[in-house]
């Protein structure tokens, strides 16, 4: 009932799950069938799918760490707080925009 009233909550669930699972595929396989089984609309599932890309949130993903290490200028670094790295804000804004556009244009396509 909660997802029926607030369909954007599925995007939050997918965001936090992929952040902890470090895998877009594992997040999708684990949660999308369950979401569809409890009656989430296909539009909501498709629009929220971009949220499984939250692998960058915790600064432990290998490509994020490699990018920080390869920066010769020193401008890309991880701060003293967990969520204080240069990929956080652009990544969250991009995912939020993709989910919002998915909901906006999904009704036209589905």
DAZISUL-V960719 format. One record per residue. N is the residue number from 1. PSI is psi in whole degrees, -180 to 180 (NA if undefined). NEAR is the number of other C-alpha atoms within 10 Angstrom. D_FIRST is the distance of its C-alpha to the first C-alpha in whole Angstrom. Layout:
# DAZISUL-V960719
n: (N | N)
psi: (PSI | PSI)
near: (NEAR | NEAR)
d_first: (D_FIRST | D_FIRST)
This chain:
# DAZISUL-V960719
n: (1 | 2 | 3 | 4 | 5 | 6 | 7 | 8 | 9 | 10 | 11 | 12 | 13 | 14 | 15 | 16 | 17 | 18 | 19 | 20 | 21 | 22 | 23 | 24 | 25 | 26 | 27 | 28 | 29 | 30 | 31 | 32 | 33 | 34 | 35 | 36 | 37 | 38 | 39 | 40 | 41 | 42 | 43 | 44 | 45 | 46 | 47 | 48 | 49 | 50 | 51 | 52 | 53 | 54 | 55 | 56 | 57 | 58 | 59 | 60 | 61 | 62 | 63 | 64 | 65 | 66 | 67 | 68 | 69 | 70 | 71 | 72 | 73 | 74 | 75 | 76 | 77 | 78 | 79 | 80 | 81 | 82 | 83 | 84 | 85 | 86 | 87 | 88 | 89 | 90 | 91 | 92 | 93 | 94 | 95 | 96 | 97 | 98 | 99 | 100 | 101 | 102 | 103 | 104 | 105 | 106 | 107 | 108 | 109 | 110)
psi: (-35 | -43 | -25 | -37 | -36 | 80 | -24 | -15 | -29 | -39 | -40 | -42 | -46 | -38 | -53 | -34 | -44 | -29 | -38 | -31 | -16 | 28 | 124 | -40 | -46 | -39 | -44 | -47 | -36 | -38 | -31 | -46 | -38 | -41 | -44 | -33 | -30 | 6 | 17 | 136 | 144 | -35 | -44 | -42 | -44 | -43 | -33 | -8 | -33 | -21 | -12 | 2 | 25 | 35 | -22 | -10 | -52 | 131 | 53 | 0 | 135 | -40 | -33 | -46 | -37 | -40 | -39 | -42 | -32 | -8 | 112 | -21 | -23 | 3 | -20 | 108 | 159 | 129 | -175 | -11 | 155 | -43 | 32 | 70 | 159 | -9 | -10 | -58 | -49 | -37 | -45 | -41 | -42 | -45 | -44 | -41 | -42 | -41 | -44 | -44 | -33 | -43 | -37 | -46 | -13 | -36 | -27 | -29 | -29 | NA)
near: (9 | 9 | 15 | 14 | 8 | 10 | 19 | 17 | 15 | 22 | 23 | 15 | 16 | 25 | 25 | 17 | 23 | 23 | 21 | 14 | 14 | 19 | 16 | 21 | 12 | 14 | 23 | 16 | 11 | 13 | 15 | 18 | 12 | 12 | 16 | 13 | 10 | 11 | 11 | 19 | 15 | 13 | 17 | 24 | 21 | 16 | 24 | 28 | 22 | 21 | 26 | 25 | 23 | 23 | 24 | 21 | 24 | 17 | 21 | 12 | 13 | 11 | 12 | 19 | 15 | 10 | 11 | 18 | 12 | 10 | 11 | 8 | 7 | 9 | 9 | 16 | 17 | 16 | 11 | 8 | 8 | 11 | 15 | 15 | 19 | 16 | 17 | 16 | 13 | 10 | 16 | 17 | 11 | 15 | 21 | 18 | 13 | 17 | 22 | 17 | 13 | 21 | 19 | 12 | 13 | 16 | 11 | 8 | 8 | 8)
d_first: (0 | 4 | 6 | 5 | 6 | 9 | 10 | 13 | 11 | 12 | 16 | 16 | 15 | 17 | 20 | 20 | 20 | 23 | 25 | 25 | 26 | 28 | 27 | 25 | 26 | 25 | 22 | 21 | 22 | 20 | 16 | 16 | 17 | 14 | 12 | 13 | 13 | 9 | 9 | 9 | 12 | 15 | 16 | 14 | 15 | 19 | 18 | 17 | 20 | 22 | 21 | 22 | 25 | 25 | 28 | 30 | 29 | 30 | 34 | 35 | 34 | 38 | 38 | 37 | 40 | 42 | 42 | 43 | 46 | 47 | 47 | 51 | 50 | 48 | 46 | 43 | 42 | 40 | 40 | 40 | 36 | 33 | 32 | 35 | 36 | 37 | 34 | 31 | 31 | 32 | 29 | 27 | 28 | 28 | 25 | 23 | 25 | 24 | 21 | 21 | 24 | 21 | 19 | 22 | 24 | 21 | 21 | 25 | 25 | 22)
